[in-house]
Amino acid sequence: MRLSHALVVARMLLAFFGRRVLSVGALRLRSVRFAALGTAVVLLVSLTAVARQFLLPYSADREVWDLLFATSTVSLVLWVMVAFIFVKVLFLSSDGVLELTYQLPLTNKERSVAFLLFEAAITLGVALATAVPVMTSAVLLMGPSAVGQILTSMLAPIGVAYLALSLCHVVATRLLSAMRTRPVADLLALLGIFALIVAYAGQMTDLMWHMTDPAASGALVWPTAIAWFAQRAGLGAAMAAVVVVCAVLLVVIVHVMPSRHLRTAKYLDIRLPRRVAAHLTPYDWCLLRSQHTFIGTVVGVALFGYLLAATDLNPLWSLCTLTIGGLYLFSATAPLRELTGQRQPAWRIYLLSLRPQVLLIGAVGVPALLLTAAFGRAEGTVVVVLSALISAALTTCLGIIVPSEKDNPLAAFVALATAAVVLTLIALGLGMLQLPVPAGLLGATALFVVYAIEGIRQDEKRRRNEEGNAGHQLRRRGNTADARRRRALPAVPHVLGG
């Protein structure tokens, strides 16, 4: 395994993903890219200002800062788990991008390491983004003395937690593949990681209580083991130990990691009764048979079981995961819109894209609602179902605004991150102005829908313009060639059968 080749492929994938994301949809406009970047910067600055204002009275209290960093470590480990499973779900069906690397002189191991590096960069970026406000506030209030605690309580735990999760994932995938379950090995391994998240989330309350208990002061809490070791052996020894542990984990991951192979098909062979199938459109079949929809449904069922058994939340919140297929539907149905005689208004194309998600939510939501009601957990169902429908509308919009060509997972990630930043900033602004947040979010969703419909209209106009120009150029070239022809081509009568 040549690490240099894997690094080159990882950089190539980053360049390809970035160029494809920035060359289609709304992000191809420089003004939109600057607006999205500016919105993200404004959100980070706002959260940092809020965190600094909250922590300012405790700037000289060392015990408060120690407790803050310890609790941040426990919560960051959970964020790393959530980001890990989120990125894995997006990259689980990246076969269209994987095809690009099969023309390169690579081994399957090098290809797998390249994808691991790329996934690691995105996962760590998501986890670090959640810690930026606290880290910046700590440096502003405590000065350079906060750097050591940031390293041992935030940055190092994030890296070690990600590598540990990766090792668990590749070991589970390798074992499941050896058990002749290769087609679903990645998905089953992902469910195993979800089980780890559930187990860790169930221990968070006890971990927090243990850290705040005066009788247990100075005792070891395993998520904070790096900071605990740094307090006793020094920062240098702790960071050296972290480097050694990370190196060992990375070597084991590379050695155990299974090879990446293309799947046989990106759509499942789902059969429905004739009376039901007769009422489905090609858009419906495209979503219902997609692997993305299957993955989102499996994750949603697992989440439903967890919410029903271990939390007080309405289990129907899991319906929101069913809408992940909407991020890829607009690009997947592009060949349908290119067929002759299939020209339709932009609003109708949007409704055709939204319809299968609503049908899926209804098909899964009705038995889930009956089960929820049987357990007496149906409180707030109207709000939850409305949220799932809004999620379907948003994912459809995001799939149009930032199309995921070749099932590009980075496009879906950028679209979701942009929407999260915009909606969070709107919610914070409405909260500060003491305005109704739900009404504001509904208004923002309506604006997304209007912008998506306009995006469809522009996409159709551009496609028709390209087809018209291509046809005009071919006709002009044909007339020019015929005018200069000196003798008949002998092959033409033979081809035409005359």
N, C-alpha and C positions, 0 to 999 in steps of 0.2 A: 504494500500500500504506500503510494507516494503522496505525502501530505501536500507537497507543492502543487501537484495536479488538482487535488481537491480544493485548495485555496483558489486556484485559477478558475475552476468551474464555479465556485461560490461567487466570485466577483463577476463572472459572466452572467450568472443567473440574476444577480442584483442589477446589473446594467440592463439586461433584457426586461426584467420585470418593471424597472423604473421607466424605461423608454416606452414600453407598451402601455403602462398605466397613464403616462403623461402624454400619450399621442392619440388617445381615444376619449370620447366622452367629454364631460365638462372640464376636466383637468388639462386638456390640451391648450386651453386659453391661459395665458400668463396671468391675467388679472384674477382668474379664479384660483390659481395656485397661490398667488400672493395673499389673496383674501383668506384662504384656508390656513396658510402658515401664520398669518397675522392673528387669526382667531385663536389658534393653539397657543401662541405666545401670550395673548391677552389672558387666556384662561389660566396658564401657569403663573403669570404675574399676579393675577387676582387671588389664586389659591395661596401663593406664597405670602402675599400681604395679609390675608386673613390669618394664616398660621403664625406669622410674626406678631401680629397684634394680640393674638390669643396667648402666645408664650412670653410676651414681653414682661409681665409681672414676675415671672419665674426665671428670669435670665441669670440670676445669681444663686439659685437654689440647685446645688449639684444633685441632690437626691431626686428631685423632680425630673431632671434631665436623664439620670440613669434609668428611672422607671419609664420615661418616655421612649428611650432607645430600646429598652427591653420589650415593651409592648409593640413597638414598631417592628422589631425582628419577628415576633410571633405572627403579626398580621401580614408582613411581607412574604413570609413563607407560604401563607395561604394565597396571596396574590400571584406568586410564582406558579403555584399549582393551577390556578384558574387560567392564567395566561398560557401555560403549557398546554392544557387540554384544548383551549380555544384555538391556538395556532395549529395544533395537531389535527383538529377537526377541519380547518380550512385547507391544510396541506394533504389530507387523506386522499383526496381525489385530484391530485395534481399530475395526472398521467399525461395531459396535453403538454405540459412543460417538460416532463421527464423525457418525452420523445426527442427534444432538442439535443440532449446529451448523448444519444445513441450513435451519432455520427462522429463522435470524438474518440480518440484512442484512450479510453478509460476502462478500468475494471469496475465491476459492480460495487466493490467495497469503496473505491474512490468516489463513485457517484453518490453512494449513501452518505459518506462523510461530508461531501459538499452540501447536500440537502440538510444534514444535521447542523452544519455551521450557519446556513442561512436561516433555518428555523430558530436556532439559538439566538441569533442577532435580533430577530423580531420579538421573541419571548422576553429576553432580557430588557429590550427597549420598553416593552409594555410595563414590566415590573418596575423598572427604574422611574418611569414617568409618574407612577403613584407615589414615589418617595421624594421627588424633586422639591416639593414645597417644604417638607420637614427638613431635608438636608440643607436647603438654602437658608431657611430661618435659623437653623442651628449655627451655621457659619456666621451669619449676620449678628447674632446675639452673643455667641460664645467666643467667636474669633477662631484662630488656628487650632486651639485646643480641641475643637469639635471634630477635626479631621480624623483623628485616631478612632473615635467612637463611631463615626460614619463608616469607616472601613470595616471595623469588627462587628458592628451591629446591623449594617444595611448592605453594603456592597459584597462583602465576603459571603454572608449567608445566602444572598440571592444566587451567586455563582455556584456554591456548593449544593444548594437545594435543586437548582436546575440540572446539574450533572447527576445527582442522585435519582431524580425523576427520570432522566434519560436512560440511566442504567436499568431501572425497574422496567421501563417501557421496552427496551431492546431485549432484555432477558425474557420478558413475557412473550414478546413477538417471536423470538427464536424458539421457545418451548412450544408455543401454539403451532408454529409452522412445522415443527417436527412431528406434531400430532395430526398431520394431514388436514389442518384447518387453515391453509395459507390464504384462501380467498377472503376470510373474515378475521385473520389473525390480528391485523392492525386495529380493527374495530373492537375485538374482544380485549386486546391489551389496553385500549383507550378506556373501556369500561372498568378495567382493573385500576387505572389511574383515578377514575372517578370515585371508585370505592375508597381509595386512599384519601381523596379530598374530603369525602364524607366522614371518614374516621378522624381525620385531623380537625375538621370543623367541630366535631363533637367534643374534642379535648380542649378547645380554645378557652372555654370558660374556666375549666380547672387550671389551665396554665396561667391565665391572667390572675386568678385568685391566689395561686401559689406565689406569684411575684409580688403581689401587694400585701401578703401576710407578713406581719413583722416577725413572727416566730420562725419563718423560713428565710429570713434575710441572709443573703450570701450563698444560699443553696443553689445547686445546679439545676437549671431548667433546660432540657436538651435543645430546644431551638436557639437558645442563647449561649451555647457551649463555646463559641469562638470568643465572644466578649468575656465570658467567665474565665477562659484560659488566658486572655490578654491581661486581665487584671492581676493575675498571679505570676505569669511568666514574662510579661512585657509584650509590647506591640510587635517588635521584630520577631520574636519567637512564634507568636500567634500567626503572623502573616506567612512565615516560612512553613509552618505546619499546614496552613490553608493551601499554599502552592503545591506542597507534596501530595496532599489529599486530592486536589483537583487533577494533578498529573496522573495519579493512579486511577482515578475514576475515568479519565479520558482514555487512557490506554485500554482499560477493560472494556469500555463502550465500543471503541473501534474494533477490538478483537472479537467481541460477541455480536456486533451489529449484523443483522441479516442483510442480504442484498436486496436492492430495489428492482422490481420487475414491473413491466407494463401489465395491466389487467386485460382480460380478454374483451371486456365491453364496459362502457360507461353508463349503460342503461340496463335496468333489470327487466326480466321477462315476467311482467305482472299481467295476470289475466283476470278479467272481471266478467260478471254476467252480461249477456248480450243486451238486456234491457238497460243496464247501466252504461255499458260501453257505447251504445248508440247515441247517447246524449253528451259524450265527451268530445272536446275539440282537440286538434293537434297540440295546442298549448297545454291542455290538461294532461295529455299523455306524456308530453315532454317533461313536465314537472313530476308527475306521479311515478314515472319509471326512472327518474334520475337517481344516481348514487348519492348525490348531495341530500336529496330528500330522505333517502333511506337512512343515511347517517344521522341527520337531524331528528328523525323519528325515533331511532334507537336511543339516542342521547335523551330525548324528551321523555320516553317511557322510563328510563332509569331515573331521571330527575323527578318524575311524577311519583315513583315509588319512594324516593328519599323524602320528598316534601310531605307525603302522606304518612310516613311511618315515624319520622324523626323531628319534624318541625311543627310549628303552629301556623305556618303560612298556608294559603289556599293552594292546593296541589295543581290547580289549573294554570298557575303561572308557567308550568312547563310547556304549555302550548306555544309559547313564544319561540321555542327552539325549532318548531316545525317550519318556520318561515325562512330557514337558511337557504333553501333551494331558490328562493326568489332573487338572490344575489347573482345567480348564473342563468336565469331563465331568458332574459332578453338577448344575451349573446347566443344561447343555444338555439333560439328560435329564429335567428337571422336568416337561415336558408328558406324558411317559410315565407318571409316577407319579400324574398327575391324572386319567388315564383310569379310567372305571368298571370295577371288577373287577380292577384292577391293584395292589391293596393287598398288600404283602409285608412280611415281618419286616425289621427294620433290618439285621441281619447279612447277610441275603440280598441286600439292595440294595447293601451294601458289596462283597460278593463279585462281584456282577454288574458293578460299576464297576471292580473290580480285574482281572477276567478278561480284558478286551480288551487291557490293557497287558501282561499276561503272554503272551498270544498274539502280540502285536507283537514283544516281546522275543525270543520263540522263533523267529518267522518271520525276523527280521533276524539274530538271534544265531547260528543254525545255520550259514549260509554264512560269516558273519564268523569263527566259530570254526574252520571248516575252512581258511579263508585264513590265519588266525593260526597254526594248527598247521603249515601248509605252510611258513611262514617261521620256524618254530621259536621262536615267541614266546608259547606257551600257558602259561607258568609263572604260577601263581597264578590260574588261570581260575576255580576254584571260588569263591574270595573275591570276584572281580570280578563274576561272575554273581549271587552272593548280594547284593552291593551294589546291582546293578541292580534286583533284585526288591524290596529294601528301599526303593530310590528310588521304585519304582512304588507301593508301599504308602504311602509318605509323601506323594507328590503327590496320591494319591486322598484321603487324610485331609485335606490342606490345602485341596483343592477343596471338601470338605464343611464344614470348620470356617470357612473364609472363602470363601463362594461368589462366583464371578466372574460376576455378572449382566451381561448385554449384553456379554460378553467383556471385562469391565472389567480392563484390564492392571494397574491399581494394586492391585486385590485380590490378583492372583497375586503381585505384587511384595511386598506386605505379608506374605502367607502365607509366601513363601520366606524373607524377611528374618527373620520371627519364628522359623521353624524353624531357620535358621542360627544365630541368637543362642542359642536354647535348647540346641541340640546342641553348639555350641562351648563354652558354659558348663559343660555336663555333662562334656564331654571334658576340659576344664581341671581340673575338680574331681576327676575320677577319676584324672587324671595326678598331681595333687598328693597324693592319698591312696594312690598306688601300687596302684590297683585296675585290673582288666582293662577297658580302654576299650571294646573291641568288645562285651563282654557288657553294659556299661552302655548303649551306643548301641542294642543290640537291645532292652533293656528300655524305653528311651525310645520306640522305635518302637512297641512293644506298647502303651504308654500312649497314644500318638497314635491307634492303631487303636481302642482302647476308647473314647476320647473322641469319635472320629468316629462310631462306631456309636451312641453316646448322642446325638450331634448329629442323626443321621438320625431317631432315634426322636422327639426333640423336634420336629423339623421336620414329621414326619408327623402328630404329635399336634396341632400348631398349625394345620396345613392342614385337618385334619378338623374341628377346632373352628370355624375360620372358615367352612367350608362348611356346617356344621350351623347356625351362627348366621344365616348368610345365608338358608338355606332356611327357618328358623323365622320370620325377619322377613318374608320374602315371603309365607309362608302367613298370618301374622297380618295383614299389610296387605291381602291378598286377602279374608279373612273380614270385616274391618272395612268394606272398600269394598262388599262384597256386601250387608252388613246395611243400609247407608245408601242403597242403590240404589233409586230410585223407579220406573224404567222400564227395559225391556230395551234393550241397545245394538243399534242396527240393523246395525252392522258385523259383529257376531259370527256371525249365521247366514250371512252372505255369505262370510266367511272359512272357516267350517267346511263350506261347500258345502251347507248345509241350508236 
